[in-house]
Amino acid sequence: MSALKLRNANIPAAPELNNISEQLPSETRPLVLRRQMSISQRAMSNTLISAANLSNLLPTGTLLAFQLLTPVFTSNGVCDHATRLLTAALLFLLAASCFVSSFTDSVKAEDGTVYYGFVTFKGMWVVDYPDPSGLGLPDLSKYRMRFVDWIHATLSVLVFGAVALRDKYVTDCFYPSPEEETKHVLDIVPVGIGFLCSLLFTVFPTRRHGIGYLVTGNVDRR
């Protein structure tokens, strides 16, 4: 036993990862530190960009309506049969609003005025433009409906469902006394949906700025 202790005592301890840079020559130490900082900064930047893109999946008006109306419809989380049905109808309408908003876009006329409309398979239908001929607008055929619009419409509904599942009033209304398995599902599912949607949003980006979204860029964004 004593021989084993002496053998272990003679084995040199492995250097810690944090002290590796201190053992490097002074010429290469700044390069290693700079590389570590760039990797951490790039990871933080990607995380912030993913979070921002995820929030952009939902229209601002829909989120505001959800935050204002949910406490009223759920009676602060204490629901009976009638209020539970009303809350379900509210969630359905808000989810439909998220879906439809994914097929809207905005254009800037020659005078700088922003107009909104619905995208179609042939182009874009501008709702409130005064000239029916579309004089003064960019080429609306470039704003036609694409496959990525359907992807974002589905993702926006999933993200809204994740937001609703994380809301205390909604969970207290539909699950007043949940079991342990139900609690775990309510905790895990929204996180998984958020991660999946953020990943798909990065893979399938969009440049539309429809109703309820921020308008940026020039007239022709396609």
C-alpha positions, 0 to 999 in steps of 0.5 A, a space after each residue: 500500500 505504501 509503495 502504491 502511494 509513493 508511485 502515485 506521488 511520483 507521477 506529475 500532475 497534469 497541467 490545468 487547461 487554464 494554465 496552458 496559456 501561461 506556459 506558452 512563450 510570450 510571443 504566442 500567448 497573445 495569439 492564443 488569448 485572442 483566439 479564445 476571445 474571438 471564439 467566445 465572442 462569436 458564440 455569444 453573437 450567434 446566440 443573440 442573433 438566434 434569439 432575435 430571429 426567434 422573436 421576429 417569428 411572431 408579429 408584435 400585435 399578436 404578442 401584445 394581444 396575447 399579453 393583454 387578453 390572456 389574463 382577462 379570458 382566463 380569469 387570472 388562471 382560474 377557469 371554468 368550462 366557459 372561460 376555458 372554451 373562450 381561452 381556447 378560441 382566443 389561442 386559436 385566433 391568435 395562432 391563425 393571426 401568426 399564420 396569416 401574417 407570414 403571408 403579408 409583406 410591405 413595399 415602399 412607393 416612390 414617395 417613401 410611403 410604406 404600404 402593406 399587402 398579401 403575397 400571392 402566387 403571382 405577386 403581391 396584392 397591396 390593400 390600401 394603395 390608392 392607384 389600382 394600376 400600381 403606378 409608383 410601386 416596385 415590381 410586385 411579381 418579385 414579392 410572390 409567395 414562396 415555399 419558405 413562406 409556408 415554412 415560416 407560417 408553420 414555425 410561427 404557429 409552433 413558436 406561439 404554441 411554445 409561448 402559450 405553454 410557458 404562460 402561467 395563466 394558460 397552464 393554470 387554466 388548462 392544467 390546474 393540478 398537473 401531474 409530475 409527468 405533465 409538468 415535465 412535458 410542459 417544461 421540456 416541450 416549449 424549450 424543444 420547440 424554441 430550439 428547433 424553430 430557431 434552427 430552422 429559422 436560421 436554415 430558412 431565412 426570410 426578408 419579408 416585413 409584413 403586418 406587425 413586423 419591423 420595416 427595414 431596407 429599401 424598396 426592392 428587397 428581393 
